[in-house]
Amino acid sequence: MLESELAVLREQVARLTATGENLTAQLKETKAELKEARTENRTLQAELLILARAEPKGGKVTK
């Protein structure tokens, strides 16, 4: 009786450990994607600032 319960508990621990490892890997990947997105955002903001400063006063674009 106790041996079968112990076997069930060990199986549950193994499943939970695998789930935890999977979630940890997903979190790591998500953090890397967020870091990349923030870097891209800063780059785009800098480019936008350069374009805004180069635009003629009055907001009209000349051809």
Helices and strands as residue ranges (DSSP letters): H 2-54
